Amino acid sequence: MSDQITIEVFNHLVGLAALELTEEQAEYLRKQLNNQLKVIQELKAIPLDENVPISLHGVPYEKENSVAPREDIWKPYPDPEAILAQAPQMEDGYIIVPDIPHTTLK
């Protein structure tokens, strides 16, 4: 992989995602993606021992020292109508949410 996302590759990805961006928005987004790519490459360059497990993190789970996960048991809510009554608009038992208009990026 190259060190940066070129304008051609970026425009191809924008087309695949069906995004409508101004030139200013496109350049800003491409710059931010390249910054993220740079950080990923810096992290990749950190030497790690081959024996380090991929999922290793700062809080180890030790079965003998940890509380056992609780059983996942479904319990119906006693009065679902009380919750649904709080919705501003309902239809056939479904909550209707307003359309979110398209906004432009700043």
C-alpha positions in Angstrom: 0.0 0.0 0.0 1.2 3.5 -0.8 2.0 5.9 1.9 -0.9 8.2 1.1 -4.3 8.1 -0.4 -4.0 9.7 -3.8 -6.7 12.0 -5.3 -7.6 9.3 -7.9 -8.1 6.6 -5.2 -10.0 9.1 -3.0 -12.3 10.1 -5.8 -12.9 6.4 -6.6 -13.9 5.7 -3.0 -16.1 8.8 -2.9 -17.9 7.5 -6.0 -18.3 4.1 -4.5 -19.8 5.6 -1.3 -22.0 7.9 -3.4 -20.9 11.0 -1.5 -21.4 14.5 -2.7 -18.5 16.6 -1.5 -17.3 20.1 -2.4 -13.6 20.3 -3.4 -12.9 21.9 0.1 -14.7 19.0 1.9 -13.0 16.4 -0.3 -9.5 17.8 0.4 -10.2 18.1 4.1 -11.5 14.5 4.3 -8.6 13.1 2.2 -6.1 14.9 4.4 -7.8 13.5 7.6 -7.8 10.0 6.1 -4.1 10.3 5.2 -3.4 11.5 8.8 -5.1 8.4 10.1 -3.2 6.2 7.7 0.1 7.8 8.9 -0.8 6.9 12.5 -1.7 3.3 11.6 1.7 3.0 9.8 3.5 4.4 12.9 1.7 1.9 15.1 2.6 -0.9 12.7 6.2 0.0 12.9 6.4 -0.6 16.7 8.4 -3.8 17.2 6.4 -6.5 19.1 7.4 -9.9 20.4 5.9 -12.6 18.2 4.5 -14.3 21.3 2.3 -11.3 22.2 -1.3 -12.4 21.6 -3.3 -10.1 19.2 -6.1 -9.5 21.7 -3.8 -8.6 24.6 -5.0 -5.5 26.5 -4.3 -3.8 29.8 -7.1 -5.5 31.8 -6.5 -9.3 31.8 -9.5 -11.6 32.3 -8.5 -14.3 34.7 -11.3 -16.8 35.3 -10.2 -17.5 38.9 -10.1 -13.8 39.9 -13.1 -12.5 38.0 -16.8 -12.7 38.6 -18.4 -15.2 36.3 -20.5 -13.5 33.6 -24.2 -13.5 34.5 -26.6 -15.6 32.5 -28.5 -13.6 29.9 -32.1 -14.1 30.7 -34.9 -12.4 28.8 -37.5 -10.7 31.1 -40.4 -8.9 29.5 -41.1 -5.4 30.7 -44.3 -5.4 32.8 -45.9 -2.4 31.1 -44.6 -1.7 27.5 -47.7 0.5 26.8 -46.4 3.0 29.4 -43.2 3.3 27.4 -44.9 3.5 24.1 -47.3 6.2 25.4 -44.4 8.5 25.8 -43.6 8.5 22.0 -44.8 11.6 20.2 -46.1 9.6 17.2 -47.1 5.9 16.8 -48.5 3.8 14.0 -49.5 0.1 14.3 -47.5 -0.3 17.5 -44.3 1.3 16.0 -42.7 4.5 17.0 -42.5 6.9 14.1 -39.4 9.1 14.0 -39.0 12.2 11.9 -36.9 12.2 8.7 -33.5 13.6 9.2 -32.8 16.1 6.5 -29.5 16.0 4.6 -27.0 18.6 6.0 -23.8 19.7 4.4 -20.4 19.2 6.1 -18.6 22.2 7.5 
